[in-house]
């Protein structure tokens, strides 16, 4: 797709139809960022930078009480909800309307979290999906009063997502170009639009941005920018590129690259300087000669 755009002299989003040239961004935090107060302080800082929402990656393989590594189960759902509450309260204390997006590490947390999700002010929750059946999440969806966005990293591309849609296992579908390619993501976005469902893309990057440029914000509303944390140098371009793919505007949007193809510009001088020398490799005999 990148080569096709470069040959045509058009950004990929234009090859796909073209719908917009900028997209709303939310800040996506690191896991195990710190205490609930530290999450809240970071969320307020992100709001001041212009982000429209803040995705909380809470405690994973980490005990927030002891601040030591821990097994993922049992999960620390009480602490997760405390983080969501403090992020919301911290925003209000500083005059910032922070809209937290939550991450539920394990479906067992639904029982403990059910009465308190609304109080935490969650906009949506990203439920677990790796190794979790759609039937389990369908029950979770019945018990929670906020939208569930899933599956995120489940294998199977659009076929797994279509199954979840048919099972009513989530309110919002989720995919990215690493799990469906540009073609697959566009197919899922069209599928979601047809059934009146949102399709939020996972992760950042040039490919996701071009897909977002070919969809409307009533289907794919946000761009996930991150992962972010205090002191993280996210805005620096990789050494092999001239510029990062997703600079944030003061009003919380990301401009979709308009250069031909996916929009990245490679620093070929860096590539040449770091090219490995040619090495003669002896052919390896097959393990099972025919």
Secondary structure, 3 states (H helix, E strand, C coil): CHHHHHHHCCEHHHHCCCCCCEEEEEEEECCCCCCHHHHHHHHHHHHHHCCCCEECCCCCCEECCCCEECCCCCCCHHHHHHHHHHHHHHHHHCCCCCCEEEEECCCCHHHHHHHHCCCCCCCEEEECCCCCCHHHHHHHHHHCCCEEECCCCCCCHHHHHHHHHHHCCCCEEEECHHHHHHHHHHHHHHHHHHCCCEEEECCCCHHHHHHHHCCCCCCCCEEEEEEECCCCCCCCCCCCECCCCCCECCCCEEECCCCCECCCCECHHHHHHCCCCCCCCCCCCCCCCC
